[in-house]
Amino acid sequence: MKKFKKVAVGGTFDELHRGHKVLIDKAFEIGDKVVIGLSSDEFVSKMGKPHETASYNERCKELEAFLEASGLAEIAEIVPLNDPYGLTISGKGLEALVVSKETQKTADKINEKRQKAGLLPLEIVAVNMVPAENNAPISTTRIRSGEIDRNGRMLKSAQR
């Protein structure tokens, strides 16, 4: 028996890496059903990312393949995120939100907005960033710059 009926997790999930997978796996560990908010192309364009980002469709296909391979596709729902809050403010039945420690402030804002809307706050489950071989967090920016691979292994070109 899982702790929650419906859990949300969100992100850009570009270059789906080990850190993303830990975050997503945590949501499935505690929830019977998981709603995954995937940042839309329009939302990504407003984020000011320091690198190119794969299209929504490419990121969605990679996410679906991961869920399918993990046997989780049946209990997942991928929805587009057009802002930092997505369905979390209006979503019926949501009980918890899984975030990285780095995005916990957004989760706190979500609960403030829910309270103003007369909704119960979501339980916030914060997951530590996953370290790469050099103990700095795995991130899409580091992967895209060629510093590390998706599992956090240092790449030879970065070890000067």
N, C-alpha and C positions, 0 to 999 in steps of 0.2 A: 504494500500500500504506500503510495507516494504521499508526500506531505501536502501538496497542493493539487487542485483539479486543473487549473490553468495558469501557466507561467508565461511571461514575456521576456524576450531578450532582443536587443537590436544592435545594429552596426552597419558599417559599410562592407565589411567582410571581403575586402579586396585582397587578392593573393592569399586566399584562405589558408591560414597558418596554424601552427600548434596552439598558440595563444587563443585564437578564435575558437578552435575545437574544444579547448578546456572550458571556455565560457559557455558554449552551446551544450556540451556534455553535462555541465552542472545544471542547466535548465531542465534537461531530460531526467536527470537524477532526482530532482525534487518535484517535477510536474507530470501529471497524467497526459496533459496536452501542452504543447509549446507553440506560441505564436512568435515567429521570428520576423522582426521589423528589419527590412533591408533598405538601406538608404537609396532613394531614387537618384537618377542622374542629375536632376535639377537641384536636389538637396546637396549632393556631393559638390556641385559646381559652386555652391555658396560657402562651403567649408574652408576654402583656401588651403587645400592639401598641397604639400610641397612636391607632389609627384603626380603623374598621370594616373588615372583610376580606370579600371576596366568598366565596360558598360554594365548597366543594371542587368541586362539579359545574360551577359557572360558570368557575372557574379552569382546570379540566381541559378544558372545551370550548374555551376561548380558547387553551390550550396546543396542543390537537389541531389547531385551525385554523391556528396558526402553523406547526406541523410539516408539515401537509398543504401549505400554501402554499409552504413552503421545500423540498418534495420529500424530507422526512426522515422522514415518518410510518412508512415501511416498516422502518426500522432503529432505531426508538425504542420504548421500553416505558415507560409511565407507571405508577408504583406508588404507593400511599398511604404517606406517612411519618407514623408515629405518635410518633416521638421523633427526636432529632437524628442518630441513627445508621442507621436503616432497615436495608436489606439489606447495608450495607457491612461489618457484622461477620460475617454468616453467608453472604452472597452468594457463590455459587460462580462462579468464572471472572472476577470483577472484577479488573481490573489497575490502574485509575487512577481518581482522583477529581478532578473539576474544581470549584474553589471560588473565591469572591471573596477578596481579601486580608483582608477583614473577617471572614470565617468560617474562616480557616485554622487557628485554634486548635481548632475542632471536628474538622477533618481530622486534626490531630495526635493528638487523643484517640481518634479512630477507629483510627488505626494502633496506639496503645497497647493498645486492646481486642483488636485482631486478633492482636497479638503474644501476649497472654495466652491467646488461644484457639488458639494454635499455627498461625496463618495468616500468610502473607507480608504485609508492609506494602504498602499501595497507593501507587503513584506519585501525588504530589500536584501538581497543576497549578493554580497560583494566578493569577487574572486580576485586573488592577487594576479598581477601581470606575470606571464611566464618568462623566465629568464633564458637568454641565449647562452651559448658556451662561455661568453665573457661576462656573464651575470647582468648585463644590461637587458631590458625587456625586449622580447621579440616584437617587432612592429613592421607593418607594411612598408613604411618609409625606409627602414633599414634593408628590407628585402629588395625593394625596387632600386636602391642605390648599389646593390651588389655586395653589401657588407656581410649579410647572412643569408642562409636558405630558409625555407618555410618551417624547418624544424629547429632553427636557432643555431645551426652549425656555422662557424665562421668560414667564409669563403677565402680561398687562397689569395685572390686579388686584394682583399682587404687587410691581409696580414703582412704588411710591409716591414 
